[in-house]
Amino acid sequence: MIPLDETKVSNPLLQWRCIESKMESKRLLYGRFAISPFREGQANTVGIALRRALLNEIEGASITSVGIKKVEHEYSTITGIQESVHDILINLKEIVLKSDSYEPQKAYISTYGPKRVTAQDIEIPSSIKIIDNTQYITTLNETILLDIELTIEKDRGYRIENLQNYRKNIFPIDAVFMPIRNVNYSIHSFKVKEKIKEILFFEIWTDGSLTPREALYEASRNLIDLFIPLLNSEGKEINLKMEDKNELNLPCLPLQSLSVDMDEITKGTIFKHIFIDQLELPARAYNCLKRVDVHTIADLLNYSENDLVKIKNFGKKSVEQVLEALKKRFSIDLSKK
């Protein structure tokens, strides 16, 4: 039986702990976790869901377009530069980034040769972090200026370049937002008082923009987020009208089991573990909330519309953005007072 690590327990019946963690390189972090005890068959259900959430639901940052002055197409060559434009774009695509902003950000490379150009030569805004400054971009063999503008975005999954966005000197590139490099899981069974129990072992490799521990936590939060609309459904959505039941020839279901106040459970428990990042607010609204220590949805629900207006630099437009996001993501309306 895996021993209990009390700092990792989110359910008194289910325990998890990190049993191995290592940095293979700045761009490859590894973690191995054990989650137990599951009833027979449950581990595979959780394993499939967590693996898909790790690979598809976790956000990352990537360069989505590159602007190079005086270059007509990506297969051009530039005198004095060792690589072709296409090779430079491929190298830029591999740069590992971390972004704290949901707004597209601009970064720049402006440097003279001769020199070896790496990620360290990228001028980035404060909301962006480069994970490995040694990543190679190109080599300038002559005394020439390399002038490049980069667009960095935060998203999920994989985005194929949109050729409709092509403009002169601007090259959209395929963007890989997935910070998870690989995920494996295995299930091991054991007996407790003649009952079969299971342990779920997870192996996670990340690109260094977040740790495997953070990735597992984020994937779990995103899975909870997917089910919140079901927990937050109003009673009228659950109770079919009698005539509808007759039409569908459905048996009447006992309502006693539905008497739990789901709103209170959601606000009191689940929303404490869902951060306002899930609202995908513009940078201004997001930063203002952070400054007043609003970090989770539960924190935000302590505010009314009037309270939000009183926050410094939090204008009417920001209030509207918060209300719209809460309604869209969680079907919640804030009170006016």
BELPERA-V868972 format. One record per residue. N is the residue number from 1. SS is DSSP state (A for helix, B for strand, O for the rest). NEAR is the number of other C-alpha atoms within 8 Angstrom. D_FIRST is the distance of its C-alpha to the first C-alpha in Angstrom with 2 decimals. Layout:
N,SS,NEAR,D_FIRST ; N,SS,NEAR,D_FIRST
This chain:
1,O,2,0.00 ; 2,O,5,3.81 ; 3,O,4,6.20 ; 4,O,8,9.02 ; 5,O,9,12.16 ; 6,A,5,14.83 ; 7,A,4,17.38 ; 8,A,8,15.62 ; 9,O,11,15.09 ; 10,O,6,17.76 ; 11,B,6,16.51 ; 12,O,6,15.10 ; 13,O,5,13.01 ; 14,B,11,11.96 ; 15,B,14,10.46 ; 16,B,12,11.31 ; 17,B,10,11.93 ; 18,B,10,14.20 ; 19,B,8,12.95 ; 20,B,8,16.51 ; 21,B,9,19.94 ; 22,B,7,23.40 ; 23,B,8,27.03 ; 24,B,8,28.63 ; 25,B,6,31.86 ; 26,O,10,33.22 ; 27,O,12,33.02 ; 28,B,12,29.65 ; 29,B,16,26.43 ; 30,B,15,23.01 ; 31,B,15,19.56 ; 32,B,12,16.15 ; 33,B,12,13.60 ; 34,B,13,10.17 ; 35,B,11,10.32 ; 36,B,11,8.08 ; 37,B,10,8.14 ; 38,B,11,11.49 ; 39,B,9,13.63 ; 40,O,9,15.02 ; 41,O,8,17.49 ; 42,A,9,16.68 ; 43,A,13,14.87 ; 44,A,9,18.14 ; 45,A,8,20.24 ; 46,A,8,18.65 ; 47,A,10,18.57 ; 48,A,8,22.26 ; 49,A,9,23.34 ; 50,A,12,21.69 ; 51,A,11,23.07 ; 52,A,9,26.51 ; 53,A,13,26.47 ; 54,A,13,25.62 ; 55,A,12,28.46 ; 56,A,9,31.00 ; 57,O,11,30.61 ; 58,O,15,30.23 ; 59,B,11,33.58 ; 60,B,14,35.12 ; 61,B,14,38.59 ; 62,B,14,41.02 ; 63,B,14,44.70 ; 64,B,13,46.43 ; 65,B,11,50.04 ; 66,B,14,52.11 ; 67,B,10,55.74 ; 68,B,10,57.88 ; 69,O,7,61.53 ; 70,O,5,64.26 ; 71,O,9,61.97 ; 72,O,7,62.90 ; 73,O,7,60.03 ; 74,O,10,56.70 ; 75,O,7,58.20 ; 76,O,10,60.72 ; 77,O,8,61.01 ; 78,O,7,62.03 ; 79,O,4,64.38 ; 80,O,9,62.81 ; 81,B,12,59.18 ; 82,O,8,57.35 ; 83,O,10,55.17 ; 84,O,12,56.42 ; 85,A,11,55.60 ; 86,A,10,53.19 ; 87,A,8,51.23 ; 88,A,11,51.18 ; 89,A,11,49.75 ; 90,A,8,46.99 ; 91,A,11,46.10 ; 92,A,9,46.16 ; 93,A,12,43.85 ; 94,O,6,41.18 ; 95,O,12,41.33 ; 96,O,13,37.97 ; 97,B,12,38.63 ; 98,B,11,37.02 ; 99,B,12,39.09 ; 100,O,6,39.01 ; 101,O,11,41.87 ; 102,O,11,42.21 ; 103,O,8,45.87 ; 104,O,9,47.09 ; 105,B,9,47.70 ; 106,B,10,50.31 ; 107,B,12,49.89 ; 108,B,11,52.60 ; 109,B,11,53.38 ; 110,B,10,56.83 ; 111,B,8,57.47 ; 112,B,10,60.26 ; 113,O,12,60.14 ; 114,O,10,60.16 ; 115,B,8,56.42 ; 116,B,10,52.96 ; 117,B,11,51.55 ; 118,B,12,47.83 ; 119,A,13,45.64 ; 120,A,8,46.75 ; 121,A,9,50.20 ; 122,B,10,49.01 ; 123,B,7,50.19 ; 124,O,9,47.57 ; 125,O,8,47.57 ; 126,O,5,45.37 ; 127,O,7,42.97 ; 128,B,11,42.11 ; 129,B,9,40.08 ; 130,B,10,40.30 ; 131,O,11,37.04 ; 132,O,10,38.77 ; 133,O,8,42.42 ; 134,O,7,43.02 ; 135,O,9,42.81 ; 136,B,9,46.09 ; 137,B,11,48.62 ; 138,B,12,52.00 ; 139,B,11,54.65 ; 140,B,15,58.07 ; 141,O,10,60.61 ; 142,O,8,63.58 ; 143,O,9,64.58 ; 144,O,9,63.68 ; 145,B,8,61.85 ; 146,B,9,58.59 ; 147,B,10,58.34 ; 148,B,11,55.36 ; 149,B,11,54.05 ; 150,B,12,50.46 ; 151,B,12,49.02 ; 152,B,13,45.32 ; 153,B,13,43.44 ; 154,B,14,40.00 ; 155,B,8,38.64 ; 156,B,11,35.97 ; 157,O,12,35.88 ; 158,B,9,38.86 ; 159,B,8,42.54 ; 160,O,7,45.33 ; 161,O,9,48.41 ; 162,O,8,51.03 ; 163,A,6,54.35 ; 164,A,4,56.17 ; 165,A,6,55.15 ; 166,O,9,56.95 ; 167,B,6,59.76 ; 168,O,6,61.94 ; 169,O,11,60.05 ; 170,B,10,56.77 ; 171,B,11,54.13 ; 172,B,12,51.15 ; 173,O,13,48.16 ; 174,O,10,45.04 ; 175,B,12,42.33 ; 176,B,10,38.62 ; 177,O,14,36.84 ; 178,O,13,33.29 ; 179,O,12,31.44 ; 180,B,12,28.51 ; 181,B,10,29.27 ; 182,B,8,26.51 ; 183,B,12,23.22 ; 184,B,8,20.84 ; 185,B,10,17.71 ; 186,B,7,15.65 ; 187,B,10,13.34 ; 188,B,8,10.82 ; 189,B,9,10.30 ; 190,B,7,8.34 ; 191,B,8,9.78 ; 192,B,7,9.48 ; 193,O,4,12.98 ; 194,O,5,14.57 ; 195,B,6,13.60 ; 196,B,10,12.43 ; 197,B,12,9.79 ; 198,B,16,9.68 ; 199,B,13,8.40 ; 200,B,14,11.67 ; 201,B,12,12.61 ; 202,B,11,15.97 ; 203,B,11,18.62 ; 204,B,13,21.61 ; 205,B,13,24.93 ; 206,B,17,27.53 ; 207,O,13,31.20 ; 208,O,12,30.86 ; 209,O,12,32.31 ; 210,O,9,28.90 ; 211,O,11,25.52 ; 212,A,12,22.60 ; 213,A,8,20.92 ; 214,A,8,24.19 ; 215,A,13,24.39 ; 216,A,10,21.07 ; 217,A,8,22.24 ; 218,A,9,25.70 ; 219,A,13,24.64 ; 220,A,10,22.67 ; 221,A,10,25.80 ; 222,A,11,28.05 ; 223,A,11,26.26 ; 224,A,9,26.65 ; 225,A,9,30.24 ; 226,A,7,30.97 ; 227,A,8,30.16 ; 228,A,10,31.95 ; 229,A,11,35.33 ; 230,A,6,33.93 ; 231,A,9,32.58 ; 232,O,11,35.86 ; 233,O,8,38.15 ; 234,O,6,40.94 ; 235,A,6,41.33 ; 236,A,6,44.40 ; 237,A,7,42.42 ; 238,A,7,40.27 ; 239,O,6,43.11 ; 240,O,8,45.46 ; 241,O,6,49.06 ; 242,A,6,50.36 ; 243,A,6,52.86 ; 244,A,8,50.24 ; 245,A,12,48.14 ; 246,A,8,51.23 ; 247,A,7,52.03 ; 248,A,6,48.57 ; 249,O,6,48.50 ; 250,O,7,45.07 ; 251,O,5,43.95 ; 252,O,5,43.72 ; 253,O,4,40.19 ; 254,O,5,39.33 ; 255,O,6,39.22 ; 256,A,5,37.44 ; 257,A,6,34.04 ; 258,A,5,35.56 ; 259,O,6,36.79 ; 260,O,5,34.05 ; 261,O,6,35.62 ; 262,A,8,33.89 ; 263,A,8,35.99 ; 264,A,7,34.72 ; 265,A,9,31.06 ; 266,A,12,31.73 ; 267,A,11,33.66 ; 268,A,9,31.47 ; 269,O,8,28.04 ; 270,A,10,28.08 ; 271,A,12,31.16 ; 272,A,12,29.72 ; 273,A,9,27.41 ; 274,O,12,30.17 ; 275,B,10,32.48 ; 276,A,11,36.21 ; 277,A,7,35.85 ; 278,A,6,35.20 ; 279,A,9,38.81 ; 280,O,8,40.14 ; 281,O,11,42.99 ; 282,O,9,45.84 ; 283,A,9,45.48 ; 284,A,8,47.90 ; 285,A,13,46.24 ; 286,A,11,42.74 ; 287,A,8,43.84 ; 288,A,12,45.75 ; 289,A,10,42.75 ; 290,A,9,40.59 ; 291,A,7,43.35 ; 292,O,7,43.15 ; 293,O,7,39.35 ; 294,O,11,38.71 ; 295,O,10,35.45 ; 296,B,12,33.83 ; 297,A,13,35.33 ; 298,A,11,34.76 ; 299,A,11,36.90 ; 300,A,9,39.54 ; 301,O,9,39.77 ; 302,O,6,41.02 ; 303,O,10,44.17 ; 304,O,11,47.12 ; 305,A,11,49.57 ; 306,A,9,51.94 ; 307,A,9,49.27 ; 308,A,10,48.52 ; 309,A,10,52.22 ; 310,O,7,52.40 ; 311,O,9,49.88 ; 312,O,5,51.83 ; 313,O,5,52.73 ; 314,O,13,51.00 ; 315,O,7,53.83 ; 316,A,7,54.48 ; 317,A,6,53.34 ; 318,A,10,49.92 ; 319,A,13,49.60 ; 320,A,8,50.48 ; 321,A,10,47.88 ; 322,A,11,45.12 ; 323,A,10,46.31 ; 324,A,8,46.50 ; 325,A,12,43.00 ; 326,A,12,41.46 ; 327,A,10,43.40 ; 328,A,7,42.55 ; 329,A,8,38.80 ; 330,A,10,37.85 ; 331,O,9,40.98 ; 332,O,6,41.56 ; 333,O,7,45.00 ; 334,O,9,45.42 ; 335,O,6,47.92 ; 336,O,6,51.20 ; 337,O,6,51.27
